[in-house]
Amino acid sequence: MHSAKNKKTKRVTSWHLIGAQLAAFRRAAGLTQTALADRACVGEDTIASIEQGRRALQADFAAQLDELLDTKGALSVAVAMVPQKERFPAFVQDFVEYEQEAVTLLWYENQVVPGLLQTEEYARFVFSCLYPPLEDEQLEEWVAGRLDRQKLLERRPRPMLHFILEEGILRSEIGDRSMRRKQIQHLRQCMELPFLGLQIMPLRLPKHAGLAGSMVLLETPDHDHLAYVEAQLVSVLHDDPDDVSVLQQKYGMLRSQALSVENSARLLDDLLGES
């Protein structure tokens, strides 16, 4: 298998191609990056980032640039044709690729409901909490991308999925009560899927193997084993067998420390009865 790290550094995305296209149009118009930035009322670094493929070109800005450069809508069409998976932040694109093909996926989460199990309302709320805030258009793109990822639950052949959630996620008072109740109802419905297991990590626990944070473990169709870990501005897709083995052992301990599937279902039912 190619190294996940190597794959990430060599990736050429649609945003790189659109950036190169913008640079060619700009030069053909006889403009420097500074001149185009002045006409578009943005910083020069914005134009530079887009041309280098480091920043996604938003649809409304693409339309503005098409008008400024007289490119007959070429940039707008290019942006509209970007594959859905490339609308995710660059640092998670590799993981999303592997996630959608996984035959087995194990997910421990300690802050929010895992993305694959979020309702649309909950997902939109989570993205609205990001800081600096997302533009409305970008927020909606990310919500659409997250919901698109959930098609994994409908895939044939079925993947084998298992999730461990902290009880504190379910008892949190973020958002409004109606949103939280619908999310818990959705989790309860997901537990009825024969290929999906869900366990709750209780608040009252003398020892906890997952204090270092969340993680996702997956097995590819070629039976390679990967682990994805994400934190503030940092994400790592591990493919080294030693690293993955350590996290697999940790996940195994978390499963033994969490409530059983049956008791987890009862807890969700109790929470629904309280709300």
JOLINKA-V983450 format. One record per residue. N is the residue number from 1. PSI is psi in whole degrees, 0 to 359 (NA if undefined). Layout:
BEGIN
((N/PSI) (N/PSI))
END
This chain:
BEGIN
((1/140) (2/144) (3/135) (4/324) (5/316) (6/319) (7/320) (8/317) (9/335) (10/355) (11/130) (12/117) (13/173) (14/329) (15/327) (16/317) (17/319) (18/322) (19/317) (20/323) (21/316) (22/316) (23/319) (24/317) (25/319) (26/314) (27/322) (28/331) (29/0) (30/31) (31/145) (32/169) (33/320) (34/316) (35/317) (36/320) (37/318) (38/316) (39/328) (40/355) (41/43) (42/172) (43/152) (44/327) (45/333) (46/312) (47/315) (48/316) (49/320) (50/316) (51/331) (52/357) (53/11) (54/345) (55/134) (56/140) (57/116) (58/152) (59/319) (60/324) (61/325) (62/317) (63/321) (64/318) (65/323) (66/320) (67/316) (68/324) (69/359) (70/51) (71/16) (72/36) (73/10) (74/318) (75/321) (76/319) (77/318) (78/317) (79/319) (80/336) (81/359) (82/128) (83/148) (84/319) (85/335) (86/359) (87/352) (88/159) (89/145) (90/326) (91/351) (92/0) (93/318) (94/316) (95/316) (96/320) (97/310) (98/322) (99/315) (100/340) (101/357) (102/142) (103/334) (104/137) (105/128) (106/131) (107/121) (108/130) (109/137) (110/357) (111/314) (112/165) (113/136) (114/143) (115/323) (116/344) (117/8) (118/143) (119/164) (120/319) (121/317) (122/317) (123/315) (124/321) (125/315) (126/315) (127/330) (128/344) (129/349) (130/146) (131/132) (132/151) (133/150) (134/149) (135/152) (136/317) (137/318) (138/320) (139/314) (140/326) (141/318) (142/321) (143/314) (144/320) (145/319) (146/317) (147/325) (148/323) (149/331) (150/352) (151/345) (152/327) (153/344) (154/0) (155/148) (156/132) (157/155) (158/137) (159/158) (160/121) (161/142) (162/135) (163/143) (164/123) (165/141) (166/138) (167/328) (168/331) (169/320) (170/333) (171/356) (172/151) (173/23) (174/150) (175/199) (176/166) (177/320) (178/317) (179/315) (180/319) (181/315) (182/324) (183/318) (184/321) (185/319) (186/317) (187/318) (188/320) (189/321) (190/329) (191/344) (192/348) (193/129) (194/341) (195/8) (196/128) (197/144) (198/128) (199/147) (200/132) (201/115) (202/153) (203/320) (204/99) (205/122) (206/329) (207/146) (208/123) (209/353) (210/27) (211/344) (212/351) (213/182) (214/165) (215/158) (216/130) (217/138) (218/157) (219/129) (220/168) (221/336) (222/6) (223/27) (224/149) (225/129) (226/160) (227/135) (228/127) (229/132) (230/139) (231/193) (232/114) (233/12) (234/135) (235/143) (236/130) (237/104) (238/132) (239/359) (240/124) (241/324) (242/316) (243/315) (244/322) (245/319) (246/315) (247/328) (248/319) (249/319) (250/317) (251/321) (252/318) (253/320) (254/320) (255/323) (256/333) (257/337) (258/164) (259/152) (260/165) (261/318) (262/314) (263/329) (264/320) (265/320) (266/321) (267/317) (268/318) (269/319) (270/318) (271/322) (272/326) (273/332) (274/332) (275/NA))
END
